[in-house]
């Protein structure tokens, strides 16, 4: 068993179980419901929501691997909303990166941006650069 995060993670992988906890002093889980709304930042992007379970006065967020396997990889904004008795309040918001499934994305390039750039520089130095690495054009400007 791993330690459960006490805040929303910054990145989570699709196809794995997601789990974290939150507490809000003014909104105990014993009397309030916590729901997260997620919206992909891309225009017309995917949406999903997660409702937390109560454990005493803290909220426990768990989403099964079977549920997350269909989530679209990308950057999402999220809002955490508590509700009770006809009232609802946004208690937090942020961003989350949904990482692609390793077992489903055959074109997955898991290198960091720095690694991609370094690999391209090395390819140029070693005379094995691709046409895209050797030159490119943006608008009316080009670089070789």
JOBELUR-V744808 format. One record per pair of residues at least 6 apart in sequence whose ideal C-beta (glycine too) atoms are under 6 Angstrom apart, sorted by the first residue. I is the first residue (numbers start at 0). GAP is how many residues later the second one is. Records with the same first field share a line. If there is no record, write none. Layout:
I->GAP + GAP
//
This chain:
3->15 + 17
4->15
5->15
10->86 + 88
11->6
12->86
13->54 + 57 + 84 + 87
14->50 + 54 + 86
15->49
16->47 + 48
17->45 + 50
18->43
19->41
20->37 + 39
21->37
22->35
23->67
26->55
27->29
28->25 + 28 + 29 + 30
29->27
30->53
31->50 + 52
32->50
33->18 + 25 + 48
34->14 + 16 + 46
35->14 + 42 + 44
36->12 + 42
37->10 + 38 + 40
38->8 + 38
39->6 + 34 + 36
40->34
45->26
49->11 + 13
51->7 + 9
52->7
70->27
72->25 + 27
74->22
75->20
76->18
77->16 + 18
78->11 + 14
79->11 + 12
80->7 + 9
81->7 + 9
99->8
119->13
122->6 + 10
134->9
135->7
//
